[in-house]
Amino acid sequence: MLHLIRRSRVLAAPLTAAVLLVSLFVLEQRHFDSSSALLLALLFAVAAAELVPAAAMIFVLIALGLQATGIMPPVILSGVSSYVAVPVVIFFATLVWKSGPRWVTPVAAVVYAALITVIWFQDSSWITYVFGEQLYDRALIQTAVYAFLILGAFAAFHLTGWALGAAVSAASASSRAQAQAEEKLRETEIELLLEQERNRIARDLHDVLAHSLAVIIAQAEGIRYIHRLEPEAVEESATVIADSARRALVDTRRLLEGVSPTGPTEERDPDDRKIADLIRRFTSSGMPVAIQSTGTPWEMSVDLELTVYRLTQESLTNAFKHGDREAGATLTTRWTADGMELAVSSSFRPSEHHRRHFETYSSGRGITGMRDRAEAVGGWLEVSIANGVFEVTAFIPSPHGIDHHALRLDPQPALVEGVRL
């Protein structure tokens, strides 16, 4: 929705010009003739003001200059309502002004006011109609005061358009800055969580290895002294060494894979609960995740649950970092008797920068690690980019299903819009 609003904003100026055109022609019962030349010229500048602000401002100056030189119809014919378009041009031009110093638009607003004042006093029929025929018979100072009042009125009118444009532009810039700051904060939060997880693993790994290696070293040193005097104790020491090494290996594997060292029956959360928590974190961080599931789920072993969780986590993290977060991601699971197919699809942002991120990621360690993880449990994994959608598809076989891994000894490489990964 937000992208639609941003894309449709370029139509604001042309639509405003169309509304003014219809309104003034209906209210003043105008016709498309020479008397409407100034109005049409100024409304054309309104329509183009947001796309080419500098050109639109210059065009207004030219139109008013042509009226001042008598080429355009005078005020008595063109009507005073035509000048309503001038502050509208200033508003839209200020809204997107990047062509030069910011003082250009307010100065132009005052110049326009001065030029219109000159145009008014050049048209004797109009000025007499407004102030009465005796205006030119009055003292010069009185005429100057009237001119100053007209100049001030138009200057205030034009500067109001400039002030509104500057205010809206500042508010838009502030909103963009806030959105960028919030996005950076979310990325930092994700990075912090990952760093905290790495630190936790490092601390636990240090404890496991330090304890296990200390036991192993002590037993090995003891064997050097007792193997002759107490040969019956060697077997016991060797058993302790083997058990300690085996336990250290199991605990290290559990730590690196993110499974609690206390075992699956004590503190290990069910796989669906962990994935639900993962989805909640991404959704609360600005990337909604839609879930689709078909078939009847079957019970998974610890290794299969961990594999599914890590594949989901890696795919959603990649979509969060490089994809279109507002468009969200879709997590699809299809359960059959032979296995479970997992698919994570997301849209990447319409820029070459983020496309390169996806292609680099697809050919780098991220996908390689995920593919190795899937193949370790007898499954497979593929990635593809097509029509602006990045998709990761993996198959996890059931313990009693068909060996799909054996059927896919030479899987076809994934395609990135015609590019093989």
N, C-alpha and C positions, 0 to 999 in steps of 0.2 A: 504493500500500500504506500509506504514511504517513497519507494522508487517511482511509483506512478505519479505521486504528487510532484516530485522533483522534475520528472520528465514533462509533465503538463504545465509547469511554471512558465516555460518559454511561450506558451499560448496566451499568457495573461495580458501582455501588451497588445497583440492583435485583437483579442476579444474586447478589450477596453475600447480600442479605436472603433471597432464595429458597433459597440453599444452607443458610443458618443455620436457616431454618424447617424444611426437610426433615430436616436432620441432628438437630436437637433433638427433633422430633416422633418420629423413628425411635428415637433413643437412649433417650429418656425415655418412650416409648410414650404420648405425649400424645394428647389429643383436642381438637377445637375446642369447648371449653366455657368457662365463666367463669374457670377457673383459668389459662387461656391468654391472658386479656385483656391482661395487662401485656406478655407476650412479643410478641403481635401488634402492640400499640401501638409498642413499641420497634423492631420490625422494619420497621414502616411508616416510622418516622423514618429508619432506615438507607436504605431505598429512595429517600427524598426528599432525603437529606442533600447530595448533590452538585448537585442542581438548585436547591434552596432551603435553603441551609445554616442561615440564621438561623431560619427557620420550623421546621426539623427540631430544632434545639437547644431552641427554646421548647417544642416538642411533647414532647420527652423530659422537660423540667422539669415540664410539666403532668402527664404520666403518673406520674412519681415522686411528685409532690404528691398526686395522687389516691390512690395506694397509702398514703402517709403518713397521709392523713385517713380511711382505711378504706373508701373507695369501691371501689378496686381490691382484689383478693384479697390476703391477707397473704403473707409469704415462704413460710410452711409449705405453702401451696397453689400459689402461682405458681412456686416453685422458684428456686434461686439461679442456675441457668443462664440465666435471662432477662436478667440483668445483663451477660452477654457482649456484648449488642448495644450497650451504652452507649459503650464505647471505639471501636467500629466507627463509630458515628455521629460521634463526635468526630474520628476519622481523616478521613472523607470531607468533613466540614464544613471542617476545617482545610485540606484539599487545595485548596478553591476559595474560601476565605473572603475576601470583599471587602466585606462589609456594614458593617464598622466597624473599630475598633482590633484589632490582632492579639492583644492580651492577653485578649480576651473568651473565646476558646476554652479556654486553660489555666485561667482562673478558673472557667469553667463546669465543667470537669473536676473541680476540687476541690469545687465546690458540689454536684455530683452525688454525689461520694463522701460528703460530709457528710450529704446527704439519705438515702442508702442506709443509712448507719450508724444514723441515727435510726429508719428503718423496721425495721431488724433488732432494735433494742432495744425497739421498741414491740411486737413480736411475741414474747410471752413463751414460747409453745410452741416457736418456732424457736430462740430464744436458749438455752433450756434444752436443746434437742436438740443444739446445737452445743457448749456449754460445761458442761453438766451442771446439775442442778436446784439445786445449791448456789450458783450464781453470785450470785443476788440476796441471799443470806445473807452474802456477804462484805463487806468494808469498801468504802466508797465509792471509795477510791483504787484498789483493785484493779479495780473495775468500770470506772473511768475509763481505766485502762491498757488493758483489753481493748477499750474503745471507741476509744481512740487507735490501737491496732494495726489494728483493722478499718478505721478511717478512712485510715490510712496505706497499707494494702494496696489499697484501692479507689482512692485518689488516685494511687498509683504505676501501677496498672492503666490508669486513664484517661489519665494524663499520658504513658504510653507510646504510646497511640493518637494523642495530640496531637503528640508528638515525631516519630512516623513520618510523620504527615500534613505537618508542617512541613518535614521533610527531603525528602520526595517533591516537595512544592510548590517548594522552593528549587531542587532538581535540575531540575525541569521549566522553571522560569524561567531557569535558567542555560543549559539546552539551547536554549530559544527565543532567548535573547540571542546565543548562539554562532551559531545558524542565521542570525539577522538580520545579525550581523557578517560572516559568510561571504558572504551574499548581497550586502551592501554592498561587500565586497572584490571580488567578481566583477564587479559593476557598475562599480566604480572601475577595475578592470583593463581592461574593455572600453573605457571612456571614455579611459583612458590610451593604449591602442592607437590609438584614433581620433585623439586629440590628437597623438600621435607621427607618425601618418600625415599629418595636416594640416601639422605643422611640417616634415616632410620635403618635402612638395610645395611649401610656401612657400619653403624654402631653394633647392630645385632650380629653381623658377620664377624666383626672383631671379637666379640664375646665368645661366639661359637668356636672360631678357629683358635683363639688364644687358649681357651680351656682344653679343647681336644688335643691340640698340639703339645700342650704342657704334659698331659697324661701320656701321650704317645712317647714323647722324649724321655720322660721319667722311666717308663717301662722298658724302653729300648736300652737305656743306660744300665738299668738293673740286670738285664739279661747278660750283659758283658761280664758281670761278676758272679752270677749265680749259676750259669749254665754248667759249670764243672762241679761246684759244691752241692747244688740243689737242682739237679736236672728235672726233677718232677715239677718244679715251679716254673720252668720255661714255658710249658704249654699254657699254664694259666696266664702268664704275662702276654704271650702271643695272642691269646683270646681277647684279653683286655685291649691290646693294640688294635686288633681287627675290629672289635666292637666300637671302639672310640673313633676309628677312621671312618667306619661305615656310618655311624651316627652323625659325624661331622659332615660327611658328604650329603646325607639326607637333609640335615638342617640347612646346609648351605644352599642346596637346590630349592628348598622351600622358601628360604629368604629371598633368593634371586627371583623366584617365580611369584612372590607375594603371598604365599600360603602360610598361615600361622604355624610356628614350630610345635605347638601343642597338639596338632593333629586335626583331621577333618571332623571328628565327632564332637570336639569340644568348643572351639571358637570359630570354626570356619562357617561363614555365612552361606546360605544357599545361593546358587548362581543367579537365579532370577532376581533375588533381592539386591545383589551387588550391581547387576546391570540396571535395575530400577534406580538405585542411588546414583549411578553414573549418569543416567539420562536426566535425572533431576538436577544434577550439578550443571550439565551443559545447558539445560533449558533455562535455569536461573541465571546463567551467564550470557544469555542472549541468543542461543541457538536452539530453537525448538526441535525435538526429535519425535517423529511419528513412528509408531510401532505397528507392524502388520505381521500376523502369524496365521499359518494354516497347518492343518494336520494335528496329530495327537503327540505331545511331547513324551519322550521316554527317559528313563532315569540315566543320568550320566555319571561316569566315574569322576574322581577328583581331577585327573589330568584333562579329561575332555571339558569339564566345566571351566577349568583355568584357561584352556585354549580358546574357548568361545568368548570368555570375558576379555582376554587380552586382544583378540582380533577386533572385538567391538570397541574396546577402549582406544586402540591405535587408530582405527578408521575414523571414529568420531573426533578424536583429537586432531587428526589431519584436516578433517572438514572444518573444524572450529578455527584452526590457525590459517588455512589458506582458502577456504570456500566462502560462499555467500551465506553469512550467518543468519541474516534475516529470512532467507528462503528456507533455512533449516535443513535437516537431513532425514532420511527414511531408513529405518532398521526393519528388515524383512527376514522372517524365519519360516522355513518350509520343512515340516517334519514328515518323514516317511519311515517305513520299516527298515530301510537300508541306511538311513542317515539323516542328517540335518543340514540344510543349505542355508547359509547366512549371507545376506547381502546388505551392504550399507551404501546408499547413494546420496550424493549432494551436488549442488550447483556451485560451479566456481565463478568468481566475480568476472565480469566482462572486461578484463584488461589483460594485456600481454604479460604483465608482471606476475599475476596470480596463475595464469596458464603455465608459465615457465616453472613456477613453484610446484604445481601438480606434476608436470612432466619430470622434473628433477626428482621429486619424491617417489614417483612411480618407478624410476630406474635406479633408485638409491637403496640405502640400507633398510629404510622403513619397510618397503614391500618385501625385500629379500628376507628380513627377519620374520615377517608375518607368514610368508610362504614356507619358510623352514619350520615354523611352529605348526602350521597345518599339516605339513608332510610328516612331521614327527609322530602324529597320531593316526597316520594313514590316509589323510585327506589331501586336498589341493586348494590352491588359491589363485585367482586371476584378477587383474584390474583392467579397466577400460575408461577412456574419455571419448565421448561422442555427444554432439549436439549440446555442449555446455554442461554435461552431467558427468561427474566422476563417480565410478562405482567399483566397489570391492566385493567380490563374490568368492565365498569359501564353502567347501563341503567337508563336513565332519562325519565320518562313518559311524554307525552304531556298532556296538561290540558283536552283534550277531548278524550284521547286514552283509551285503556284497562288498568285496574288496575293490572299491572304486579307485583306490590309489593304484592298484595293479592294472586296472583298465586304462589308466592315464599315465603310462610310463613316459610318454613324450607329448605333454600337453602343448597346444598351440599357444604361442606368446600372445599377450594382450595387445590390443591395437589402440593407439591414441590418434583417432581421426586419420587412420592410414599409416601411422608411425608405429612400428613394432617396438615393444619394450623388452 
